[in-house]
Amino acid sequence: MKNIGQNRVFALTIVLLFNCFAFNSLVLAQKYVPANVKISGVLKGNHKDSIVLVYKDCKFAFGESLTLRERKQKVAISDVGTFQFEIKTRNPVYVSLAYRPSKGTIMQLFTSYLAERGDDINVVVSANNLDGNLGIQSLLFNGKGSEKYTCQYLIDQNERKNQVEWLKQRNPITDKGLIGELKRSISFATVLDYGNDIVLERNKSNMSDLAFDLIKVNLYSKKMIRIYKRLNSMSKQIHALNSVDKRKVIDLYLQEIRSKVEFPDRVLPLSLFYTSFLLRQFQFENLVLKDRGKWTRINNIANRKLKERVLTEYILTDFTEITDQKMVIDTALKSISDKDYMKLIATTANTQTKGSDVFDFSLPDTNGRFIKLSQFLGKVVFIDFWFTGCAGCGTYYELILSKVEKSFEKDTNVVFITISVDKNKEKWIKSVKDGEYTSLSAINLYTKGLGVNHPVIYHFAITSYPRPIIIDKKGKLFNNTESDLRSSAERLSALLLEAKHLN
């Protein structure tokens, strides 16, 4: 009897252990198996029209300039005006939705909205004469997780209203010179953000803590990026000030801009804009305050995940401007534990350093003929990336590139290529003929309607425009340092001659 009792206890123990194991396995599966994000909607339009969804994992969402691992889905609108998407993800994602009519201009419905695992959203689009491209009137969100979409939409609406009000009002700032410009920049960023915190607080109870904190840090970071963009564009002028005026600018900066706002550590590495804000802040303070350089500031970040993210974005966006590239790459690869970030950094090192192999692209010219980079082996190739409407691209061509191109017009050993990221072919061809960004004597190519999503943009890590690059006679990267290639016509000519005489 004793043995029978012991056997029963043993059997019961085995059953309990098995059930516990099965339960834990189920919990783990629920925790780690990707959950879907579903986005569906209704939009009355032509049955030939379509909806485009673009999304990126928060891990690779480095602001708006880098489109790393961006995914795109396109679906046709049904006869009854419905559409549906499904995303599988382990992490929060940032999603953008656009309406693409069969004729006319694409219209953005919303941009970079935070989405979480398990969201099941339906969006009703109220549009005004879509065939005539008069635009979207309103969006209405419902379904599981819809509150944070509604909140982000209301914030967008609030910013548009604030911008209109700012443009209408008389400028209350009377200060002259750089102080006045700086105050106006602060005022504009503050006015644009006015009321966003109220909208967010009103919707706090209807969303997860993670969503609330992420939207909050994204709003703050966007505001600061607007200010630091202006500050960094003014850095040379600030340097030229006398000591008294420079002190006034620095005091204003420290009092009204350099505020320390605390956010939960867990959300900072997931933010769409926070790392970009930090890098812009480090840049300005290094240039104007003579504070510790970017590299030192990055290494002093205590939050390990945030540090890895900032370091990765720093290398991806500023690599050509880094003086000691080998030291930075070696240190990064030793200190970063995230395998995806390590792969991105290694790829950058292999494609962006002098002497590295370059992408042998094949792109169409204005006559539809495909041109390959490898056709020009044995010649020095200058490449400039641009797009219609880019003010800096037009200025660069007028003041520097047109002069250099003219000085080499009889030199058959130097080839000038321009690559436009215009999506509209007709607009690109018109810009080429107008001669504002390039000349008809250059080899003018475009990215086949893919815009910034063409592989050539990823390979050369193009994040700003204009973006000049020099390829040597062996088809290797010779120089892609933006500040060097855009400094003057004389400097660009000297670099082309140096590449030409290189064995």
N, C-alpha and C positions, 0 to 999 in steps of 0.2 A: 504493500500500500504506500509505503514511504517513497519507493521508486516511482510509482505511478504519479504521486503528487509532485515529485521533483520534475518528472517529465512534463507534466502539465504546466508547471511554472516556467520551465525552460521554453516550452512551445509558445506560451503566452508572451514571454520576453522577446522571442524572435519576431512574433507578429507585431508587437509594439514597436520594436526597432525598425522593422520593415516599413510600417506605416509612417513613422517619424521621418525615415529616409525619403519615402515617397512624397511626403508633405513638403519637406525641405527642398527636394528636387523641383517640385511644382512651383514653390515660391521663387527659387533661383531662376527657373525658366521664365516665370512671369517678369522677373526683374531684368533679365539680360536679353531675352528674345526681343528683337526690334518690334515696337508697336507702330501701327500705321498713323499717319496724319492724313485725314480725308478732307478734301476741299471740293465742294460741289456748288452749283449756282444756277441762276436763271438770268438770261439776258436776251431780250427780244431783238433779233437782228436777222440778217440774211443767212440762209442755211449754208452758204459757202464761207461764212466768217469763222474765225477760230479764236480760241483763248490760249494764251501762252503762260505757263507757270515756270518761274525760275526760282530755284532754292539752293541754299548752301548750308551745310552743317556749321553750327556755331564755332566749332573748332577751327574751321578754315575761313571764317568770315572776318577777314582783315580789312575792315572799313569798306568803302565803296570802290576804291581804286583797283584792288587786287581781286580778280575773279577766279581764284584758285578753287578747283574741284566744284565749280558751279554746275548744277544740273538743270536741264531744261526739258519740259514736257509740253507738247502741243496737241490739243484736241479740237475737233470740229464741233461747232455748236449744233445741237440736234434741231430737227424741224420744229420742235416745240420750245426751243430756246434754252435747253439745259446743257450743262457740261459737268464733268467730274474728273478729279485727280486723286491719286493716292501715292503717298510718300512713305517709304520704310526707313526708319531712322532710330538710332540709339540715343541721340542727343537732341536738344532743342535745335530748330533750324530757323533761318530767316527766309521768308517767302515773298515773292513779288508776283503780281498777276497783271496781265495786260490783254487788252482786246485788240485783235488783229483783223481788220475788215478785209474783205476780198479786194476792195478798192479803197484807196485813201491812206491816211496816216494811222499808225499804231497808237493806241491810247492806253496809258498806264492807269490801272484801277487802284493799285496800292503797291508800295515799294518797301521791301525789307521789314515785313511784319514778323514778330516773333511767333513761332508755332511750337507746340509741345507734343510729345508722344501722347497718342490717344485723342487728340483733337478731331472732332467730326463737325466741320463747319459748312454751313450753307450761306452763300452770299447772294442777295437779290440786288441786281444792278438796275437802277432806274436811269435810263438814258434818254437823251433828247435828240431825236433825228440822227441816228447813227450813220445812215447812208450819207448824210450831209456833213458828217464829221463835226457836229456842233458840240459834242462832248458828253461826258458823264455828269448826271445831276446828283446822284447820291448812291450810297451803298448801305445795305441793311444786313447785319450779320445775326445768325441764330444757330443753335446747336451746341454741342458739348465744347466748352472752351471758347465760345464766341465772345465772351465779355472782354477778353484782352484785345481782340480784333476791333471791337467797337471802341474801346478806349484809345487804341492807336489811331483809328480813323478820326475820332473826335479831336485828338491832338493835332493831326494833319490839318483838319479844318480850322482849328484855332490858330495855327501858325500862318495859314494863308490869310486869314482875317487880320492878324497882327501885321503882316507884311503890307497889306493894303492900307491899313491905318497909318503905318510908319511913312509910307510914300505920300499920303495926303497931308500929314501934319507939317507945320512949319518947323524947321530945325531949331530946337531950343538951345543948342550948344553954340556959344559965341566965341570960344577960344580959337585962336589962329594957329597955323603951322601944325607940327606933328602932334602937339598936345591935343589940339582940336580933332585931328584925324583919329587919334587913339580913343578919345572920349566918344566920338561918333560910332566907332567900331564896337565899343563896349555897349553903347546905348542900343544899337541895332540888334546885337545878339541878345540883349536882355529883353527888349520889346518883343522880339520874335518868340522868345520862350515864355513870355508873360501868360499866366493862366494855365500852363501845361501841368504844373504841380497840383493845381486844384482838380483838374480833370482826372489825373491819376489817382489822387486820394479818394475821390468819389467812387472810383471803381475798384478800390483795393480789396474790398471784401468779396468781390466776385471773381477773383483770379488767384492763382497760386502765389505763395511768397516769392518763389523763384522768378515768376513772370513779372511781378510788381517790382522787385529789386532790379531786374535786368532792364526793364523799360525806363526805370528811374536813372540808372547809370548811363544808359544810352542817350537820354535827353540831356543830361549834364555834359556828357562828353561832346555831343554835337554842338552845343552852345560854345564850349571852350575851343573846339576846333575852328569855329568861325572866327573867334578872336585871335587865335594863334596864327591862322593863315595870314591875317592882316598884319600882325606883329612881325612875322618873319619876312614879309614882303617889305617892311619898313626898316629892317635891321641895319642896312647900309646907311640909310639916312640918319638913324639914331646914332650910329658910330661917328658920323660927321659933325654932330652937334658939339657946341662948346660944353665945358664941364658943368656949368650951371644948368643949362637947358637939359642936358643929358640926365642930370640928377633929378630934375622934375619928372621926366618920363619914367625913370626907374622907380621913383617914389609912387607915382600914379599906378604903375604896374603892381608894385608890392601891396598897395593899399586896396585896390579895386579888382585886381585879377587873380593874384597869387593866393587865393583862398584855399584852405585845406578842407576838402569835403570827404567824409568817411563813408565807405560802402562795404557791405559784407565781402570778405575775401573770396568766397565761393563763386560769386557772380562775375568778378572782374575778368577772369580768363575766358568767359563766355560772351562778353560784351562785343558788339559790332564795332564800337568806336573808341573804347577806352584806351587801347594800346596806341592807336593813332594819335589820340590827344596827348598821351604821355611823351611820345617821341617828338611831337611838335613843341611841347613845353621844354623838353631837354635841349632841343635845337636852339630855341630862342635864348634860354638862360645861359647856354654855353657861348653864344655869339655876343650877347649884350651885357650880361652880368659877369662874364668870365668865370662862370660856375664850372664845376666838374663836367667833363665831356660826356657825350651820350654813352660811351662805352662804360665809363665808371658808374654813371647813374644806373644803367641797366644792371650791372653786376651787384649793385647794392639793394636791388628789389628783394624784399624778404619773402614774398609770396612765390613759392617755387613754380607753380603752374603759370602764374602771370609772368614771371621772369622768362620762362621758356617761350612764351607766346610773344612777348615784347622783343626778345632777342631774335626770334625767327622773323618777325615783321621787319625789324631793323635791317637784317641781312637781305631780305627780299626786296625792300624798297630803296635802301641806301647803299647797296653793295658797291656800285661803281664809284661812290664818293669815299669809301673807306680806304684809308692810307695803307694800313697793314692788313691786307685781306687774309693772308695766310694765318696770321696769329688769331684773328677773329674767328675764322672758320674752324681752326684746330681747337680753340677754346670752347666754341659752341658745341662741336661734336662730342667733346669730352664731358661737358656739363649737362647737356640736354638728354633726358631719359625718354622722351616721347619719340617713338619710332617714325611717326608720320612727319614730325617737324625735322628730324634728322635727315630724312629722305629729301625733303624740300631744300634744306641747306646744302646737302651734298650735290643735288642737281644744279643749284645756283653756282656752286664752286666749279662744277664741271663745264658749265656753259657760259659763265660770265667773266672768267679770268682771261687775261691776255694770252693768246696762243691756243685757246680752246677751239674745238670744232664748232662750226655754226650750222644751223638748220638750213638744209638745201631746199628752200621753198620753191614752189611753182605757182605763180600768180598771173592773172590775165592783165594785159595792157589795155589801152583805150580802144584798140582794134579787135580785142577778143583773143589775141595770140597769147599763149602761156609762155612766160619767161622763167627760166630756172637760174638760181644763183650760180650753180656750177658752170654755167655757160661762160662765166667771166674769169675762170681760173687763169692766172698769169697777169691779171690786171688788179689794180687797187679799186675797191668798190666802196663808194660812200652811199649810205642808206639813210633816208629821213622819213620818219613816221609822222603823219599829220591827219587832220580831219577838217572838213568844211565848218567854218564858224569859230575855229580856234584862233583867237587874237594873237597869241604868242607865236603860232605857226606862221602867220602872215608877216609878223614883225621879223622873225628869224630869217625868213626867205628874203625879205626886202633889204635888211641891213647887212646880212652875212652871206647866206647861201648863194644868192643871185650873183654877188660879186666874185665869190670863189669859183662858181661854175663858169663864169665868163673868163676868168683867168686861166682855166684849164680847157677851154673849148677846143683847142687844137691838139690837146694831149690825148691820144687814143689809149693810153695806158691807165687812165683814170676814168671810171664810169660812175655816173650819178643816177641813183635810183630813188624814187619816192614811193612810199607805200601808204595809201589812204585807208583809214578804217571806216570810211563812210559806208553805210549799209545800202544807200540808194545809189545805183549805178549812174543814173542820169545826172544827179546832183554832183557826183564826183567828176564826171566828164566835163560838166559845165565849169566847175572850179578849176580844172586843169586848163581849159581854154581861156578862162579869164586871167590866168597868170598871177593870181594873188598869193598862191602858196607854192607854186612850182612853175617850171618852164616847159614848153613843148619839146625842147631839145633833150630834156631828161627822160629816162625810162620810167614812165608813170604807171604804177600798178595799184591794185586794190584787193581787199581781202574777200572778194567774191560774195559780198553781202553778209558775211559772218561778223563784220565789225571787229570788236575787240576779242571775240571768241575764237578767232582763227589761231591755229597752232603756232604760227610765226610770232604772234603777240606773246604767247606763253613762253616760247623758247628764249626770246630776247628780253623777257621780263619788262615789257613796256607798261609803265604805270602813269606816265605823264607825256604831254605833247607840247612842242615838237620833240622828237627823240632821235638825234643823229647817232650813227654808228659807222665805224670804218672797218672794213674787212681787208686783210692783206692779200698779196698775190697768190699765196698758197691756200686761200680759202679759210684762213684762221682769223679769229677775232683779234684785231689790232688795238682798237680803242673804243670804249663805250662810256667814257667818263663825261657825263652830261655837262658839268661846269666847264670842262676843258674844251669840248667841241662847240659850245655855244658862247664862248667868251668873246671872240672877235674873228673877223674875216682873216686877219693876218695869222692868228694862231691856227685856225682850221687849215689854211693853205700850207703852213709849216708841217702840220701833222700828216697831210696827204703826201707831201714830198718825202717826209721821213719814211712813210710806209712804202712809197714807190722805190726808194733806194735801198730798202731792206732786202738782203739776200734770202 
